Amino acid sequence: MTVNLFSPFSLGSLSLPNRIVLAPLTRMRAGAGLAPVPLNATYYAQRAGAGLIVSEATQISQQGQGYVNTPGIYSEEQIAGWRLVTDAVHERGGRIFLQLWHVGRQSHPLLQPGGGLPVAPSAIVHEGVAITQEGPKPLVVPRALETDEIPAIVEQYRQGAINAQKAGFDGVEIHSANGYLLDQFLHDGSNQRTDRYGGSIENRARLLLEVIEAVLPLWESKRVGVRLSPSGSFGGMSDSDPQALFTHVVAALNSFDLAYLHLVEPRIDGNVTLDEPAGIPTPVFREIYRGTIISAGGHDKDSGNAMLAEGTADLIAYGRLYIANPDLPERFRQGAPLNPYDRDTFYGGDEKGYTDYPFLEKVQSA
Ligand SMILES: Cc1cc2nc3c(=O)[nH]c(=O)nc-3n(C[C@H](O)[C@H](O)[C@H](O)COP(=O)(O)O)c2cc1C
């Protein structure tokens, strides 16, 4: 039988009832102490019908924060807040991974410990903004990490992975996409280091691989995923040879027997769809990667089913459609119309545009 969005899938020891993934989605609605609150638990529980939920990006330290009101996973209060979320998802029969996040240069002194500079592979600024408590602020020239500071960065990921376990997550996803710290190290436009974390592709990939190695003793390998955006320029990413870079990185991931490789499609840049997609298509990576692939970006029901049927991906992640349709799998199953999403309420605010999107009316069974 042809594989489709409703074919079950075994992700290591996890049995996914369908192949629909809730994409990681920053919503900037954490509570005091940047800890999740009951409203966040309601939002995730509403979407527990997904085969797998990947949480919003969650900073592993204050230094890793680049937007106001994003949740953390570095304090007891935050762990307790996330426990509300994981319990609510599990009560509804769902599964949830935590996305481990360090924004690197995509931050601002207003968000940094002691008002310091954000850290990065190199002191190269990107013309973007950080969303601070005083509103959007242009990014500043970051401070290049010293070589002897890198182990402490790896340690932040390790501690984040421990804390994710304490909070009851089913696994973790290492965020190495969309122009954040690990992606900044990968790309030579943002990484001009001359130590063993810069220069050659092997050196630029070193930090990501060290982070994976730090996390793996804590979690079964099949509970750890990695997200990459090989075609994205979000966050000012550029590279002299992205194909060589990402084929190397993806090949290197083979040795870890991970839960999955989560790829953002070329037609997406961060959180917007491009008119003219450019970049490295997912089939290139399918040829290289021997494990499970999640494809994300611009999917509807038909494109998801088509990719699964042709075998290019194993699971399909939905972002914006899932924001607006808490019962997305059920709507796909029934061929029901979808609620449109409201971009104005994506980031920050309250339940409006968060937990108040309508569910399908219960359909009469024939
Ligand atoms: C509101 C919003 C927040 C996002 N936050 C994250 C995030 O926290 N981590 C991440 O890796 N990607 C994030 N993304 C990217 C999505 O995971 C996804 O790759 C993108 O939306 C394309 O998928 P879609 O076309 O199904 O929306 C975000 C996108 C949107 C629209």
Ligand as a Chemical Component Dictionary entry (heavy atoms), coordinates in Angstrom:
data_LIG
# 
_chem_comp.id                   LIG 
_chem_comp.type                 NON-POLYMER 
_chem_comp.pdbx_formal_charge   0 
_chem_comp.three_letter_code    LIG 
# 
loop_
_chem_comp_atom.comp_id 
_chem_comp_atom.atom_id 
_chem_comp_atom.alt_atom_id 
_chem_comp_atom.type_symbol 
_chem_comp_atom.charge 
_chem_comp_atom.model_Cartn_x 
_chem_comp_atom.model_Cartn_y 
_chem_comp_atom.model_Cartn_z 
_chem_comp_atom.pdbx_ordinal 
LIG C1  C1  C 0 5.565  31.718 13.748 1  
LIG C2  C2  C 0 6.730  30.856 13.336 2  
LIG C3  C3  C 0 7.673  30.498 14.274 3  
LIG C4  C4  C 0 8.732  29.647 13.930 4  
LIG N1  N1  N 0 9.593  29.244 14.899 5  
LIG C5  C5  C 0 10.536 28.306 14.632 6  
LIG C6  C6  C 0 11.313 27.745 15.666 7  
LIG O1  O1  O 0 11.145 28.055 16.856 8  
LIG N2  N2  N 0 12.260 26.833 15.329 9  
LIG C7  C7  C 0 12.462 26.443 14.011 10 
LIG O2  O2  O 0 13.330 25.606 13.740 11 
LIG N3  N3  N 0 11.689 26.938 13.019 12 
LIG C8  C8  C 0 10.727 27.837 13.300 13 
LIG N4  N4  N 0 9.895  28.293 12.305 14 
LIG C9  C9  C 0 9.973  27.661 10.977 15 
LIG C10 C10 C 0 8.953  26.509 10.893 16 
LIG O3  O3  O 0 9.316  25.430 11.746 17 
LIG C11 C11 C 0 8.826  25.961 9.452  18 
LIG O4  O4  O 0 10.062 25.478 9.011  19 
LIG C12 C12 C 0 8.304  27.043 8.512  20 
LIG O5  O5  O 0 7.178  27.714 9.056  21 
LIG C13 C13 C 0 7.878  26.458 7.174  22 
LIG O6  O6  O 0 6.849  25.508 7.347  23 
LIG P1  P1  P 0 5.315  25.868 6.959  24 
LIG O7  O7  O 0 5.328  26.285 5.505  25 
LIG O8  O8  O 0 4.564  24.563 7.156  26 
LIG O9  O9  O 0 4.856  26.958 7.840  27 
LIG C14 C14 C 0 8.859  29.174 12.609 28 
LIG C15 C15 C 0 7.913  29.572 11.646 29 
LIG C16 C16 C 0 6.850  30.386 11.993 30 
LIG C17 C17 C 0 5.816  30.735 10.962 31 
# 
loop_
_chem_comp_bond.comp_id 
_chem_comp_bond.atom_id_1 
_chem_comp_bond.atom_id_2 
_chem_comp_bond.value_order 
_chem_comp_bond.pdbx_ordinal 
LIG C1  C2  SING 1  
LIG C2  C3  SING 2  
LIG C2  C16 DOUB 3  
LIG C3  C4  DOUB 4  
LIG C4  N1  SING 5  
LIG C4  C14 SING 6  
LIG N1  C5  DOUB 7  
LIG C5  C6  SING 8  
LIG C5  C8  SING 9  
LIG C6  O1  DOUB 10 
LIG C6  N2  SING 11 
LIG N2  C7  SING 12 
LIG C7  O2  DOUB 13 
LIG C7  N3  SING 14 
LIG N3  C8  DOUB 15 
LIG C8  N4  SING 16 
LIG N4  C9  SING 17 
LIG N4  C14 SING 18 
LIG C9  C10 SING 19 
LIG C10 O3  SING 20 
LIG C10 C11 SING 21 
LIG C11 O4  SING 22 
LIG C11 C12 SING 23 
LIG C12 O5  SING 24 
LIG C12 C13 SING 25 
LIG C13 O6  SING 26 
LIG O6  P1  SING 27 
LIG P1  O7  DOUB 28 
LIG P1  O8  SING 29 
LIG P1  O9  SING 30 
LIG C14 C15 DOUB 31 
LIG C15 C16 SING 32 
LIG C16 C17 SING 33 
# 
